[in-house]
Amino acid sequence: MKQAVIYTRFSPRPNASECMSCEFQEQKCREYCNLHGMDVLQVYQDRSLSGKRADNRPGLQQALVHVCREKGVLVVYALARLARSTRDAIVLSETLARQQADLAIVTQSVDTSTAMGRAFFKIMAVIAELERETTSERTAAKLKQMLKEGYKVGSRPPYGYMEDPKNPTKIVHQGGKDVKIVGRLIKNPYEQGIIELILRCHNQGWPIRKIIEELDRRGLKARVSNWQPTKVQRIIDKFSE
């Protein structure tokens, strides 16, 4: 009988009821193991941890050590629970292969003990990363459009803008629950003046250090702490035509 080690990861979202709990993932992985005649040795988990990196998840690292020692099968519910980048996914698969261990992904029917399974796994990893990057691009475009239309899109307004006191973000009680109504933004006259000065100096060929000296000479303050080259450069990059 094959020896299996189960790994689960739970990263809650704003609507936690729609997330797959570690318990749900473990149940599905156990059902998979029973169906394929695997003996479950141990279950490891990472709660409230992002899957963006593999090296900062203690549960995953423990699961890898255990399954490699037993030369068994690492069983996960979905590829996204294991890794969020193609590179991490393939590196993990190759690490298991070097130690004569395998990987099984329940929802994608992946089993790297076969050549076809290994090839399919790499294809799935590429497709999954492409989907995430496409979603990220769509989100960034949406936020940019909202900002252009004057809506607040973050915890605080971007530099050069301020929340409209006549139309602020607010929480209202509707239909038995709290609903967030996003407020509008208006230009911050003080910061807009600073932006104009920075761009005018930049267009005249001033180096960033000289621009900072001019800001300090005029007593113009940054929003947080002192002026730094990175802050000035961000303003130039964002507001230059």
Number of C-alpha atoms within 10 A of each C-alpha: 8 13 18 28 26 25 26 26 29 19 16 16 10 7 7 10 9 9 13 16 17 19 13 12 22 21 13 15 27 22 14 20 22 12 9 11 13 18 16 19 13 13 18 19 21 18 14 11 15 17 20 14 13 19 10 12 17 14 17 20 14 14 21 24 13 19 25 20 12 17 19 25 28 25 28 26 27 19 20 18 20 22 23 19 21 18 14 18 22 17 13 16 19 17 15 22 17 11 16 16 23 24 25 25 21 20 13 13 14 22 21 23 15 11 10 11 16 20 13 16 24 17 12 17 21 15 13 18 18 14 12 14 13 12 12 12 12 12 12 12 12 13 16 14 13 14 18 11 11 17 21 24 18 10 6 10 18 15 16 19 19 18 20 17 11 9 13 16 17 11 12 11 9 9 7 6 9 11 12 12 12 15 17 21 25 16 16 16 12 12 18 14 12 17 19 15 15 24 20 14 16 18 11 9 10 13 11 19 13 12 21 19 12 15 17 14 9 9 9 16 14 16 11 6 7 11 18 12 12 10 14 20 13 12 17 18 10 10 12 14 6
